[in-house]
Every structure is written in C-alpha cells, then in structure tokens.
Amino acid sequence: MKKAKKKITARYIDLDKEIIFDKSGSRITESRARSISQEVLNEVVGRPSLTGAGKESPEIKARVPLKLKKSLLLEAKRQGKTSSELIREALEKFLRSA
C-alpha cells in the first residue's frame, strides 16, 4: 500500500516584517529569499553535460534485442564503465570509420 503524501500549506510571510533565521542563524529577508530561490532555479539538475557547461546533452534512444542489452551490461561491468560510455565510444568509433 502506498503511503499518502502529506500536503503542506503555508501562509504568506513578509520576511521584511517577520524575523526568520536559517540554520546558520542568518536572517532571511525578502531579498535574500528571492536570491536563494533564483540560485535553486539556476541549478542544473541531473548528470553533468557532455556538450558543455550549462548546456543540454541530447539523448538518443534505440530499441535492441534483450540479448544485446545483456551483453552490453556485462561488457560495461567487465570494463568498469557505464553502458552509456560504451555506446558513445562505439558510436564515435563507427562514425570515424564511416
């Protein structure tokens, strides 16, 4: 049975009128709250980009037979790499020789 998520609601707090402190004891003002929220929104979520800092790394998806996937996973484990690394290496090698 799934646990029901708790719904949290909060009233608006004017941080320039009410005094609220963070864990380190610094006061959180409206300006600081905006700055913190902007920092969080600017953070890149997920794995580091392969294209470049702050840029998206596109995904390529392909369907393969189960036997091929199992072979890929075993080889990746044997080499101490991820399956994505092996796929990228194989694709780059193939395209260089094309």
N, C-alpha and C positions, 0 to 999 in steps of 0.2 A: 504494500500500500504506500502510495506517495505521500510525503509529508506536505501539508498545505503551507504555502509561503505566507509569511506574516506581512501584512500590508502596513506600511509605516506612513503616517501622515504627519505633517508638521505645520505649524503656523508660521507666518512670515515674521522674521526677526529683523528689526532695523539695527544693524550692527554698529551704527554710529551712535545709537542711543543706549542699547543694552550692551553690557560688558561681558564678552565671551572670550575665553582663553583656549589656545590649542594645548596639545600635550606638553609642549616645552615651556608653557607659561606665557607665550607671546599673545598679545591681544589680536583678535580677528576683527578688522574693520570692514566696512563695505568695500573699500578699495582693495584691501588685501584679499577678501573673498573673491572678488572679480579676477584678480591676478592669479589666485590659486586655481580657479575654475578654468581660466584660459590655458594655464600650464597643462592641466589634465587633458583638456580638449586637443592640445597640440601634440601630446604624446603619441608616438606611433605604437600601435598595438600589434602584437604578433612577432614573427621572426624578423631578423634584420633583412633589409632589402638586398637583393643580389644585383639590382640595377644601379643603385647609388643611394647615398644618404637622403632620407626623406622621400624617396621615390618608390613606386609600387613595383613589385616583381610579379609579372603576369604568370598565371598558371596555365599549364597545358594538361588536359585530361584525355586519357585513352583507355578504352576497354581492352583487356587482354585475357587470354585463357588462364584459368586458375593455376595450371602447371607452370606457366611462365611467371606469374606473380610469386609463387612459392620459390621458384629458382632464384628470382631477383632478391627476395628477402634473405634466402640462405647465403647468397654471394655477398650481399651487403654486410651481413653479420660476420662472414668469414674475413672480409676486408676491413671491418671496423668502421664502415661508412653507413650513411643512410641510403635508402633506396632512391631518394631524390638525387643524391650526389652521383650514384651510379648511372641513373638515367641521363642526367645532364652531361656527364663525361662521355657516355656512349653516343648521345645525340651530337655533341660537339665533334667527336672523332668522325662520325658518319658524314657530317656536313663538310668537314675539312677535306675529306677524300672524295666528295661528290664532284 
